Amino acid sequence: MRSRNYDREFKLNAMKLYENSGKKASEICRDLGIPDSTFSVWVKEYRKEKENSFPGSGKVKNSNEELYRLKKELKDAQMERDILKKALAIFSQKK
């Protein structure tokens, strides 16, 4: 069976339907043609992130944005430190 890709809007609409309709998850899955396991993953993510859920490929969730920024800053600082160490070693050599 071929896996299907669902866009962000479809997922958000499915979550809103689940929250507002009073239907069971299994009913919504059957109506929309979504596997139960896929839907349960969506529900977990939606409960955690709400409207920021399902950012799509290449987009960073707001909760991870600062983490990525800080990792980049750390990498840049480590590279600068290594360059300064090498420069210090070169200029410290006795001639």
C-alpha positions as CSV (number, residue, x, y, z in Angstrom):
1,M,0.0,0.0,0.0
2,R,1.3,3.4,-0.9
3,S,1.7,6.0,1.8
4,R,-0.2,9.2,1.3
5,N,0.9,12.7,2.1
6,Y,-1.6,15.1,3.7
7,D,-1.1,18.8,3.7
8,R,-1.1,21.0,6.8
9,E,-4.5,22.4,6.1
10,F,-6.1,19.0,5.8
11,K,-4.5,17.9,9.1
12,L,-5.6,21.0,11.0
13,N,-9.2,20.7,9.6
14,A,-9.2,17.0,10.7
15,M,-8.1,18.1,14.2
16,K,-10.8,20.8,14.4
17,L,-13.4,18.3,13.2
18,Y,-12.2,15.9,15.9
19,E,-12.4,18.5,18.6
20,N,-15.8,20.1,17.6
21,S,-17.9,17.3,16.1
22,G,-18.1,15.0,19.2
23,K,-17.3,12.0,16.9
24,K,-14.9,9.3,17.9
25,A,-11.5,9.2,16.3
26,S,-12.3,6.0,14.6
27,E,-15.4,7.5,13.0
28,I,-13.4,10.5,11.7
29,C,-10.7,8.2,10.4
30,R,-13.2,6.1,8.5
31,D,-15.0,9.2,7.1
32,L,-11.7,10.8,5.9
33,G,-10.0,7.6,4.9
34,I,-7.1,8.1,7.3
35,P,-5.3,5.2,9.1
36,D,-6.0,5.2,12.8
37,S,-2.3,5.1,13.6
38,T,-1.6,8.2,11.5
39,F,-4.5,10.1,13.1
40,S,-3.3,9.3,16.6
41,V,0.1,10.7,15.8
42,W,-1.6,13.9,14.5
43,V,-3.7,14.2,17.6
44,K,-0.6,13.9,19.9
45,E,1.2,16.6,17.9
46,Y,-1.8,18.9,17.8
47,R,-2.4,18.6,21.5
48,K,1.2,19.6,22.1
49,E,1.6,22.4,19.5
50,K,-2.0,23.5,18.7
51,E,-1.9,25.9,15.7
52,N,1.8,25.5,15.3
53,S,1.4,21.8,14.5
54,F,2.4,20.2,11.2
55,P,4.9,22.8,10.0
56,G,5.8,20.8,6.9
57,S,9.2,19.9,5.5
58,G,12.0,22.4,5.9
59,K,10.1,24.5,8.4
60,V,11.1,24.7,12.1
61,K,8.5,24.6,14.9
62,N,8.6,27.6,17.1
63,S,9.6,25.4,20.1
64,N,12.7,24.2,18.2
65,E,13.7,27.5,16.7
66,E,15.7,28.8,19.6
67,L,17.4,25.4,20.0
68,Y,18.7,25.5,16.4
69,R,19.7,29.2,16.8
70,L,21.7,28.4,19.9
71,K,23.4,25.4,18.3
72,K,24.5,27.6,15.4
73,E,25.8,30.2,17.7
74,L,27.8,27.5,19.7
75,K,29.3,26.1,16.5
76,D,30.3,29.6,15.3
77,A,31.9,30.4,18.8
78,Q,33.8,27.1,18.7
79,M,35.1,27.8,15.3
80,E,36.3,31.3,16.4
81,R,37.9,29.8,19.4
82,D,39.8,27.3,17.3
83,I,41.0,30.0,15.0
84,L,42.2,32.2,17.9
85,K,44.1,29.2,19.4
86,K,45.9,28.6,16.1
87,A,46.7,32.3,15.8
88,L,48.0,32.4,19.3
89,A,50.2,29.4,18.7
90,I,51.7,31.0,15.6
91,F,52.4,34.3,17.2
92,S,53.8,32.8,20.3
93,Q,56.5,30.8,18.6
94,K,60.0,32.0,19.3
95,K,62.1,33.0,16.4
